[in-house]
Amino acid sequence: MLLLGTIEQSLIFAIMVMGVYISFKILDFPDMTVDGSFPLGASIVASCLVKGVNPSLALIIAILGGALAGFITGFIHVKFKIANILAGIIVMTGLYSINIKIMGKANISLFKVNHIFNSQTKPIIIILIAIIICKICLDFLLKTKFGFILKALGDNETLVTSLGVNKDRLKIYGLMISNAIVSLSGGIYAQYQGFADVGMGTGTIVTGLASIIIGESILKNKKIFKMTTIVIVGTILYKAIITIALKIGFNASDLKLITSIIVISILGLKNNNLFKIKKGVIKNA
């Protein structure tokens, strides 16, 4: 039961990590907005469900809400020349208040309302359907002309401009897609756990980066595996590490620290920093 629950949560978070991958790895944009767009999706879905809105329609509205958040981040970045990370922090901070206004309070219980996990279908089936749809759509998108240009934007903005493409508009589109996916994940997660909370997005960006780093470290030959596969594997492994940490006695309050240590350790090993330090010490001795 514990294993099944870990897999279910991993797959829901894998959807979120796909969004983080687009902004962080493809666009080379450290977008802090996701810490606000994840609970934004949860807030929108929760507010819609308590008013009797169809769960599927509520998720669509959440996707649009996330896209709007991404648009605002991109707009203030390209139009007002605000640094990318600062633009994300500004929007993330504003979303905290907006999420409370959407829900009318800090949290909403969904145990007594109709949602996607109330049906006779097992949660794992519903979650698998959701992530397969997201995977297929993203894989298709990244194979299109738009997808290739989007990937080129993160590598070489000058090249994209020389092709006659508006790089600012393209960057906004990328952030809209990224945050729309993150918001979708938040909406699904709120229904899965039975409540939406304004603080549930704290650390989303770190969780996403940790999952991406783990996935890329495990699947070193990245040319064979699609981006979505790397994300899914990385997220499952990350959640497994967190679950093991809880089982061996760590407190839930320690999880953020554990995540930070995981990221530092993997990045350090990946960049061979430990080896370089050791080699330098031996040489100087």
MIBA-354926 format. One line per 2 residues: number of its first residue (from 0); their letters; for each residue x, y, z of C-alpha. Coordinates in Angstrom, 2 decimals. Layout:
NUM = a = X:Y:Z; ... .
end
This chain:
0 = ml = 0.00:0.00:0.00; 2.87:2.34:0.85 .
2 = ll = 4.58:1.51:-2.44; 1.40:2.16:-4.43 .
4 = gt = 0.85:5.48:-2.67; 4.44:6.53:-3.38 .
6 = ie = 4.06:5.68:-7.08; 0.74:7.55:-7.32 .
8 = qs = 2.18:10.69:-5.74; 5.32:10.38:-7.86 .
10 = li = 3.33:10.31:-11.09; 1.26:13.34:-10.06 .
12 = fa = 4.42:15.27:-9.20; 6.04:14.06:-12.43 .
14 = im = 3.47:16.15:-14.31; 4.62:19.18:-12.33 .
16 = vm = 8.28:18.35:-13.01; 7.56:18.29:-16.76 .
18 = gv = 6.53:21.92:-16.43; 9.64:22.77:-14.43 .
20 = yi = 11.77:21.02:-17.07; 10.39:23.28:-19.80 .
22 = sf = 11.28:26.48:-17.96; 14.50:25.40:-16.25 .
24 = ki = 16.14:23.12:-18.83; 14.61:24.05:-22.18 .
26 = ld = 14.19:27.82:-21.73; 17.10:28.16:-19.27 .
28 = fp = 14.70:30.25:-17.16; 14.82:29.71:-13.35 .
30 = dm = 11.10:30.29:-12.92; 10.06:30.65:-9.29 .
32 = tv = 6.46:31.17:-10.41; 5.86:27.42:-10.11 .
34 = dg = 5.87:27.71:-6.31; 2.74:29.79:-6.75 .
36 = sf = 1.16:28.18:-9.83; 1.10:24.70:-8.22 .
38 = pl = -1.18:25.85:-5.35; -2.96:28.10:-7.86 .
40 = ga = -4.15:24.99:-9.70; -5.19:23.44:-6.39 .
42 = si = -7.01:26.61:-5.32; -8.92:26.96:-8.59 .
44 = va = -9.95:23.30:-8.63; -10.99:23.33:-4.97 .
46 = sc = -13.01:26.52:-5.37; -14.72:25.14:-8.49 .
48 = lv = -15.52:21.77:-6.93; -17.20:23.21:-3.83 .
50 = kg = -19.42:25.20:-6.21; -20.43:22.04:-8.06 .
52 = vn = -18.33:22.50:-11.20; -17.47:19.36:-13.15 .
54 = ps = -13.99:18.09:-12.05; -12.69:17.89:-15.64 .
56 = la = -13.83:21.44:-16.36; -12.22:22.56:-13.09 .
58 = li = -8.89:21.13:-14.26; -9.20:22.97:-17.58 .
60 = ia = -9.80:26.23:-15.71; -6.75:25.46:-13.54 .
62 = il = -4.65:24.98:-16.69; -5.80:28.37:-17.99 .
64 = gg = -5.02:29.95:-14.61; -1.50:28.54:-14.66 .
66 = al = -1.00:29.75:-18.23; -2.04:33.24:-17.14 .
68 = ag = 0.48:33.17:-14.29; 3.20:32.16:-16.75 .
70 = fi = 2.14:34.93:-19.12; 2.44:37.56:-16.38 .
72 = tg = 5.92:36.34:-15.42; 7.06:36.38:-19.03 .
74 = fi = 5.46:39.74:-19.74; 7.09:41.61:-16.85 .
76 = hv = 10.40:39.95:-17.71; 10.49:40.88:-21.40 .
78 = kf = 8.57:44.18:-21.29; 9.94:45.69:-18.09 .
80 = ki = 13.39:44.07:-18.40; 13.12:42.53:-14.94 .
82 = an = 15.58:39.69:-14.25; 14.03:36.27:-14.85 .
84 = il = 14.39:34.94:-11.32; 13.10:38.22:-9.84 .
86 = ag = 10.10:38.23:-12.18; 9.22:34.73:-11.00 .
88 = ii = 9.58:35.67:-7.33; 7.34:38.72:-7.80 .
90 = vm = 4.55:36.68:-9.42; 4.97:33.83:-6.92 .
92 = tg = 4.59:36.28:-4.03; 1.49:37.85:-5.57 .
94 = ly = -0.06:34.43:-6.19; -0.01:33.66:-2.47 .
96 = si = -2.60:36.37:-1.85; -4.51:35.54:-5.03 .
98 = ni = -4.79:31.88:-4.02; -6.29:32.86:-0.67 .
100 = ki = -8.78:35.13:-2.42; -9.75:32.35:-4.82 .
102 = mg = -10.46:29.92:-1.98; -11.77:32.53:0.44 .
104 = ka = -9.53:31.06:3.16; -6.17:29.34:3.59 .
106 = ni = -7.43:25.82:2.84; -10.47:23.91:1.57 .
108 = sl = -11.46:20.31:2.31; -12.58:18.23:-0.67 .
110 = fk = -13.66:15.06:1.12; -17.37:15.83:0.76 .
112 = vn = -17.38:17.05:-2.84; -17.37:15.23:-6.16 .
114 = hi = -13.93:14.91:-7.77; -12.05:12.66:-10.20 .
116 = fn = -11.01:10.17:-7.51; -14.58:9.59:-6.26 .
118 = sq = -15.39:7.18:-9.08; -15.09:3.38:-9.01 .
120 = tk = -11.90:3.62:-11.06; -8.73:3.09:-9.03 .
122 = pi = -6.63:6.26:-8.47; -3.56:4.73:-10.10 .
124 = ii = -5.51:4.23:-13.35; -6.73:7.83:-13.39 .
126 = il = -3.24:9.14:-12.64; -1.67:6.93:-15.32 .
128 = ia = -4.16:8.22:-17.89; -3.36:11.82:-16.91 .
130 = ii = 0.41:11.42:-17.12; 0.28:9.42:-20.36 .
132 = ic = -1.79:12.18:-21.97; 0.68:14.82:-20.74 .
134 = ki = 3.65:12.76:-21.92; 2.20:12.18:-25.39 .
136 = cl = 1.22:15.86:-25.80; 4.65:17.15:-24.70 .
138 = df = 6.56:14.62:-26.78; 4.51:15.68:-29.81 .
140 = ll = 4.92:19.40:-29.04; 8.71:19.16:-28.79 .
142 = kt = 8.86:17.41:-32.17; 7.04:20.24:-33.92 .
144 = kf = 8.66:23.31:-35.46; 7.52:25.30:-32.43 .
146 = gf = 9.17:22.77:-30.11; 12.50:22.85:-31.96 .
148 = il = 12.57:26.65:-31.89; 11.65:26.62:-28.20 .
150 = ka = 14.61:24.35:-27.45; 16.85:26.53:-29.59 .
152 = lg = 15.78:29.60:-27.60; 17.30:28.24:-24.41 .
154 = dn = 20.56:27.37:-26.16; 21.04:30.39:-28.40 .
156 = et = 18.72:33.41:-28.37; 20.76:35.11:-31.10 .
158 = lv = 20.16:32.20:-33.47; 16.41:32.33:-32.86 .
160 = ts = 16.36:36.07:-33.52; 18.34:35.59:-36.75 .
162 = lg = 15.60:33.21:-37.92; 13.11:36.05:-37.73 .
164 = vn = 11.34:34.67:-34.64; 10.21:36.98:-31.85 .
166 = kd = 12.21:35.52:-28.94; 10.31:37.51:-26.31 .
168 = rl = 6.94:36.21:-27.48; 8.33:32.68:-27.70 .
170 = ki = 9.68:32.90:-24.16; 6.26:33.98:-22.89 .
172 = yg = 4.62:31.05:-24.69; 7.10:28.66:-23.08 .
174 = lm = 6.42:30.00:-19.59; 2.68:29.77:-20.19 .
176 = is = 2.97:26.11:-21.15; 5.27:25.40:-18.21 .
178 = na = 3.01:26.94:-15.58; -0.13:25.51:-17.15 .
180 = iv = 1.30:22.01:-16.66; 2.39:22.79:-13.10 .
182 = sl = -1.07:24.14:-12.30; -2.67:20.99:-13.73 .
184 = sg = -0.52:18.89:-11.42; -1.59:21.03:-8.45 .
186 = gi = -5.25:20.55:-9.36; -4.89:16.79:-9.58 .
188 = ya = -2.88:16.60:-6.35; -5.47:18.59:-4.41 .
190 = qy = -8.16:16.10:-5.42; -5.88:13.16:-4.64 .
192 = qg = -5.09:14.26:-1.08; -8.58:15.61:-0.42 .
194 = fa = -7.81:19.27:0.29; -6.17:22.38:-1.11 .
196 = dv = -3.86:24.53:0.97; -2.28:27.86:0.15 .
198 = gm = 1.13:26.65:1.35; 1.22:23.38:-0.58 .
200 = gt = 3.47:24.83:-3.29; 6.38:25.64:-0.99 .
202 = gt = 9.52:24.02:-2.35; 7.95:23.02:-5.67 .
204 = iv = 10.88:24.37:-7.67; 13.42:22.51:-5.52 .
206 = tg = 11.44:19.27:-5.76; 11.27:19.68:-9.53 .
208 = la = 14.99:20.38:-9.88; 15.91:17.47:-7.60 .
210 = si = 13.80:15.10:-9.69; 15.29:16.39:-12.96 .
212 = ii = 18.85:16.10:-11.64; 18.26:12.56:-10.37 .
214 = ge = 16.65:11.52:-13.65; 19.47:12.95:-15.75 .
216 = si = 22.09:11.36:-13.49; 20.51:7.91:-13.71 .
218 = lk = 19.71:8.04:-17.43; 23.10:9.39:-18.47 .
220 = nk = 22.63:8.56:-22.15; 19.89:11.17:-22.51 .
222 = ki = 19.76:10.93:-26.32; 18.06:7.54:-26.04 .
224 = fk = 15.41:8.67:-23.55; 12.80:11.35:-24.08 .
226 = mt = 12.61:14.29:-21.72; 9.33:13.04:-20.29 .
228 = ti = 10.83:9.63:-19.50; 13.75:11.23:-17.66 .
230 = vi = 11.33:13.33:-15.64; 9.10:10.41:-14.67 .
232 = vg = 12.00:8.17:-13.62; 13.66:10.99:-11.69 .
234 = ti = 10.48:11.90:-9.83; 9.75:8.30:-8.85 .
236 = ly = 13.30:7.88:-7.52; 13.13:11.18:-5.66 .
238 = ka = 9.84:10.29:-3.97; 11.25:6.83:-3.14 .
240 = ii = 14.24:8.45:-1.39; 11.91:10.72:0.59 .
242 = ti = 9.71:7.77:1.57; 12.73:5.77:2.74 .
244 = al = 13.93:8.77:4.76; 10.58:8.93:6.55 .
246 = ki = 10.59:5.18:7.17; 14.01:5.22:8.84 .
248 = gf = 12.94:7.89:11.30; 13.34:11.35:9.79 .
250 = na = 10.60:13.88:10.55; 8.43:15.42:7.84 .
252 = sd = 9.97:18.79:8.76; 13.38:17.42:7.68 .
254 = lk = 12.31:16.70:4.09; 13.29:20.09:2.68 .
256 = li = 16.75:19.72:4.20; 17.03:16.20:2.77 .
258 = ts = 16.02:17.51:-0.66; 18.69:20.23:-0.48 .
260 = ii = 21.34:17.68:0.50; 20.28:15.40:-2.39 .
262 = vi = 20.58:18.25:-4.92; 23.99:19.39:-3.60 .
264 = si = 25.36:15.83:-3.48; 24.27:14.89:-7.01 .
266 = lg = 25.43:18.19:-8.50; 28.76:17.88:-6.68 .
268 = lk = 29.34:14.36:-7.96; 28.09:15.26:-11.44 .
270 = nn = 30.55:18.14:-11.72; 33.36:16.04:-10.17 .
272 = nl = 33.94:18.77:-7.62; 34.86:16.30:-4.89 .
274 = fk = 37.42:14.64:-7.18; 38.89:18.00:-8.21 .
276 = ik = 39.25:19.10:-4.57; 40.92:15.81:-3.63 .
278 = kg = 43.23:16.01:-6.63; 44.19:19.59:-5.76 .
280 = vi = 44.94:18.70:-2.14; 47.22:15.80:-3.20 .
282 = kn = 49.01:17.99:-5.74; 49.65:20.77:-3.20 .
284 = a = 50.87:18.29:-0.59 .
end
